[in-house]
Amino acid sequence: MNLSEIKKEITKHANHEKAKFIAGYFKTGKGEYGEGDVFLGLTVPESRKIAVKFKDLPLNDVEELLKSQLHEERLIALLLLVHNFKIHKEKQKEIFDFYLKNTSRINNWDLVDLSAPNIVGEYLFTRKGERSILYNLSKSPSLWERRIAIVATYSFIKNNEFEDTLEISKTLLNDKHDLIHKAVGWMLREVGKRDKEVLETFLEKHYKDMARTTLRYAIERFPESERKRWMGK
């Protein structure tokens, strides 16, 4: 299997009507966060099937796919990396390093969310001494690197480790971008699903500094009366 074959397979599933809708959903207009991104109209399940079919694509071909101007080609490249990270333990460091060298190509929220926890988070879960990488990313001028920093901690949360999520959330509370507000709120909500007391303690200290979007996402699973109380604050 090679780059030419996977590109042909991707093109076969193109849906131009769907692509127009998706391009609007991912804010590709002038001045928007996804400005200039080009879509073919594939669904995520279709992209996953292609990634599985071409799971043995060489890394240099995956790299070329990640350089593509087509959103779905970059997505499939990342799904290939996730698959190989999970299957080939001996390649994990290589894939982790490759991922961090190519963050400029991981440039929309779905690309981050489908890959960062499964590569960056999983790699750092057993390497606490290397987690400073996340704190550096959380201070990056790149919106996408900041989102990688917080979303990667989902891997820790699923293993009931909350400290890094909470610390990085504090760093990002004053972020100006709505996509960071949503990501931080999402991760805080995941913490709260596992330990509500930890989340409430964090909120008591920091709710005044949060964007309303962050707070709304964080308390989404609370009973309605509690949500109203927090939003009323």
C-alpha positions as CSV (number, residue, x, y, z in Angstrom):
1,M,0.0,0.0,0.0
2,N,1.3,3.4,-0.9
3,L,0.4,7.1,-0.8
4,S,-1.2,7.1,-4.3
5,E,-3.5,4.2,-3.4
6,I,-4.8,5.7,-0.2
7,K,-5.4,9.1,-1.9
8,K,-7.5,7.3,-4.6
9,E,-9.5,5.6,-1.8
10,I,-10.1,8.9,-0.1
11,T,-11.3,10.6,-3.3
12,K,-13.7,7.7,-3.9
13,H,-15.7,8.7,-0.8
14,A,-15.8,12.4,-1.6
15,N,-19.2,14.1,-1.2
16,H,-19.2,17.7,-2.4
17,E,-22.6,18.6,-1.0
18,K,-21.6,17.4,2.4
19,A,-18.2,19.1,2.1
20,K,-19.9,22.5,1.7
21,F,-21.9,22.0,4.9
22,I,-18.8,20.7,6.8
23,A,-16.7,23.6,5.7
24,G,-19.2,26.0,7.3
25,Y,-19.4,23.9,10.4
26,F,-15.6,24.0,10.8
27,K,-15.4,27.8,10.3
28,T,-13.3,27.9,7.1
29,G,-14.3,31.5,6.1
30,K,-12.0,34.5,6.0
31,G,-10.8,35.4,9.5
32,E,-12.3,32.3,11.1
33,Y,-10.2,29.7,13.0
34,G,-10.3,27.2,10.1
35,E,-9.7,29.7,7.3
36,G,-8.6,28.0,4.1
37,D,-9.2,24.4,5.2
38,V,-10.5,22.3,2.4
39,F,-13.0,19.4,2.9
40,L,-14.0,16.4,0.7
41,G,-17.1,15.5,2.7
42,L,-16.0,12.2,4.3
43,T,-17.5,11.1,7.6
44,V,-15.4,10.1,10.5
45,P,-16.5,6.5,10.3
46,E,-15.5,6.4,6.6
47,S,-12.1,7.9,7.5
48,R,-11.6,5.3,10.2
49,K,-12.3,2.5,7.8
50,I,-9.8,3.8,5.3
51,A,-7.2,4.2,8.1
52,V,-7.7,0.5,9.1
53,K,-7.5,-0.6,5.5
54,F,-4.2,1.2,5.1
55,K,-2.9,0.6,8.6
56,D,0.5,-0.5,7.3
57,L,1.2,2.7,5.3
58,P,4.9,3.7,5.9
59,L,5.5,6.7,8.2
60,N,7.0,8.7,5.4
61,D,3.7,8.4,3.4
62,V,1.7,9.2,6.5
63,E,3.9,12.4,6.8
64,E,3.0,13.3,3.2
65,L,-0.7,12.7,3.9
66,L,-0.4,15.0,7.0
67,K,1.0,17.8,4.8
68,S,-2.1,17.7,2.6
69,Q,-4.4,20.7,2.2
70,L,-7.3,18.3,2.4
71,H,-8.8,18.1,5.9
72,E,-9.8,14.4,5.6
73,E,-6.3,13.4,4.4
74,R,-4.8,15.0,7.5
75,L,-7.4,13.3,9.7
76,I,-6.7,9.9,8.2
77,A,-3.0,10.5,8.7
78,L,-3.6,11.1,12.4
79,L,-5.9,8.1,12.7
80,L,-3.1,6.0,11.2
81,L,-0.7,7.4,13.8
82,V,-3.2,6.6,16.6
83,H,-3.7,3.0,15.3
84,N,0.0,2.4,15.1
85,F,0.7,4.0,18.4
86,K,-1.7,1.5,20.1
87,I,-0.5,-1.6,18.2
88,H,3.2,-1.1,18.0
89,K,4.6,-0.3,21.4
90,E,8.1,-0.2,20.0
91,K,7.1,2.8,17.8
92,Q,5.5,4.9,20.4
93,K,8.3,7.3,21.0
94,E,8.9,7.8,17.3
95,I,5.2,8.5,16.8
96,F,5.0,10.8,19.8
97,D,8.1,12.8,18.6
98,F,6.7,12.9,15.0
99,Y,3.3,14.2,16.3
100,L,4.9,17.1,18.2
101,K,7.1,18.0,15.3
102,N,4.0,18.3,13.1
103,T,1.5,20.2,15.3
104,S,1.2,22.9,12.6
105,R,-0.6,20.4,10.5
106,I,-3.0,19.4,13.4
107,N,-4.9,22.5,12.8
108,N,-8.6,22.0,13.6
109,W,-10.4,20.9,16.8
110,D,-11.5,17.5,15.5
111,L,-7.9,16.7,14.5
112,V,-6.7,17.6,18.0
113,D,-9.5,15.8,19.8
114,L,-9.2,12.5,17.9
115,S,-5.5,12.3,18.3
116,A,-4.0,14.2,21.3
117,P,-5.3,12.0,24.1
118,N,-4.5,8.8,22.2
119,I,-0.9,9.8,21.4
120,V,0.4,12.6,23.6
121,G,-1.7,11.7,26.6
122,E,-1.1,8.0,26.4
123,Y,2.6,8.5,26.0
124,L,3.0,10.9,28.9
125,F,0.7,8.9,31.2
126,T,3.5,6.6,32.2
127,R,6.2,9.4,31.9
128,K,5.3,12.0,34.5
129,G,8.7,13.5,34.4
130,E,8.1,14.6,30.8
131,R,4.8,16.3,31.3
132,S,6.4,19.7,31.3
133,I,5.8,19.4,27.5
134,L,2.1,20.0,28.1
135,Y,2.7,23.1,30.2
136,N,4.9,24.5,27.4
137,L,2.2,23.8,24.9
138,S,-0.4,25.4,27.1
139,K,1.5,28.7,26.8
140,S,2.0,28.5,23.0
141,P,0.8,31.2,20.7
142,S,-0.8,28.4,18.6
143,L,-4.5,27.8,19.4
144,W,-4.1,24.2,18.4
145,E,-1.1,23.5,20.6
146,R,-2.9,25.0,23.6
147,R,-5.9,22.8,22.8
148,I,-3.5,19.8,22.5
149,A,-2.2,20.6,26.0
150,I,-5.5,20.4,27.7
151,V,-7.2,17.7,25.7
152,A,-4.2,15.4,26.0
153,T,-4.9,15.2,29.7
154,Y,-8.1,13.3,29.0
155,S,-5.9,10.2,29.1
156,F,-4.9,11.0,32.7
157,I,-8.5,11.8,33.7
158,K,-9.7,8.4,32.5
159,N,-7.1,7.0,34.9
160,N,-8.3,9.2,37.8
161,E,-5.3,11.5,37.7
162,F,-6.6,15.1,37.8
163,E,-3.6,17.3,38.9
164,D,-2.3,18.2,35.4
165,T,-5.7,18.9,34.1
166,L,-6.5,21.3,36.9
167,E,-3.1,23.0,36.6
168,I,-3.3,23.5,32.9
169,S,-6.9,24.6,33.2
170,K,-5.7,27.4,35.5
171,T,-3.1,28.4,32.9
172,L,-5.8,28.6,30.2
173,L,-8.6,30.3,32.2
174,N,-7.8,33.7,30.7
175,D,-7.4,32.4,27.2
176,K,-9.2,34.6,24.6
177,H,-10.4,31.8,22.3
178,D,-13.8,30.1,22.5
179,L,-12.3,26.8,21.4
180,I,-10.1,26.8,24.5
181,H,-13.0,27.8,26.8
182,K,-14.9,24.8,25.5
183,A,-11.9,22.4,25.8
184,V,-11.2,23.4,29.3
185,G,-14.8,23.1,30.3
186,W,-15.0,19.7,28.7
187,M,-12.0,18.4,30.6
188,L,-13.3,19.8,33.9
189,R,-16.6,18.1,33.3
190,E,-14.8,14.8,32.8
191,V,-13.0,15.4,36.1
192,G,-16.4,16.1,37.7
193,K,-17.9,12.9,36.3
194,R,-15.3,10.9,38.3
195,D,-14.9,13.1,41.4
196,K,-17.5,15.9,41.8
197,E,-15.9,17.2,45.0
198,V,-12.6,17.8,43.2
199,L,-14.4,19.8,40.5
200,E,-16.5,21.8,43.0
201,T,-13.3,22.7,45.0
202,F,-11.7,23.9,41.7
203,L,-14.8,25.9,40.8
204,E,-15.0,27.6,44.1
205,K,-11.5,28.9,43.7
206,H,-11.7,29.9,40.1
207,Y,-15.2,30.4,38.8
208,K,-14.9,34.2,38.9
209,D,-12.0,33.9,36.4
210,M,-13.8,31.6,34.0
211,A,-15.5,32.4,30.7
212,R,-19.2,31.5,31.0
213,T,-18.7,28.9,28.3
214,T,-16.1,27.1,30.4
215,L,-18.3,27.1,33.5
216,R,-21.3,26.0,31.5
217,Y,-19.4,23.1,30.0
218,A,-17.9,22.1,33.4
219,I,-21.2,21.9,35.2
220,E,-23.2,20.3,32.4
221,R,-23.8,17.1,34.3
222,F,-24.9,18.8,37.5
223,P,-28.6,18.8,38.5
224,E,-30.5,21.8,37.1
225,S,-30.8,23.6,40.4
226,E,-27.0,23.4,40.9
227,R,-26.3,24.6,37.4
228,K,-28.5,27.6,38.0
229,R,-26.8,28.4,41.2
230,W,-23.3,28.3,39.6
231,M,-24.3,30.3,36.6
232,G,-26.1,32.8,38.9
233,K,-22.8,33.5,40.6
